[in-house]
Amino acid sequence: MKEEYDFSNAKKNPYAGRLKRQITINLDADAVEYFKSLAEQHGIPYQTLINLYLSDCAKNKKVPSITWS
């Protein structure tokens, strides 16, 4: 391993703006179980599936219908 490295010709990460941000969110247990079972069927992590779904909603500007009973 070198004592020093030369980063003068280094390039910025082109994907740095697309990094994910960690948050804490409270979800209903049945919603989590739904995504876990769906994720298991497709062989992907459930958090990835939730992220894909929310990203699709944001991309397509979906607005939830909210009614209070």
C-alpha positions, -999 to 999 in steps of 0.1 A, spaced: 0 0 0 13 35 -9 21 61 17 2 87 -3 -22 86 -32 -27 112 -59 -63 122 -64 -56 153 -85 -71 136 -116 -101 120 -98 -136 124 -112 -167 131 -91 -191 101 -87 -218 106 -114 -243 87 -93 -238 107 -61 -270 126 -66 -290 93 -69 -279 78 -36 -306 66 -13 -313 83 20 -320 63 51 -352 73 70 -373 59 98 -410 53 88 -438 37 107 -459 13 86 -489 -9 95 -479 -45 102 -503 -58 75 -487 -35 49 -452 -48 58 -464 -84 56 -480 -78 22 -448 -64 8 -427 -92 24 -449 -119 8 -449 -102 -25 -411 -97 -23 -406 -134 -15 -426 -144 -46 -403 -122 -68 -371 -130 -50 -362 -95 -40 -358 -77 -6 -391 -63 6 -375 -28 13 -364 -27 -23 -399 -36 -34 -414 -8 -13 -389 16 -27 -397 6 -63 -434 10 -56 -430 45 -40 -406 56 -67 -432 45 -93 -459 65 -75 -436 96 -74 -426 93 -110 -462 90 -122 -474 116 -97 -500 93 -82 -522 109 -55 -538 87 -29 -575 90 -23 -579 98 13 -612 96 31 -617 99 68 -645 79 83 
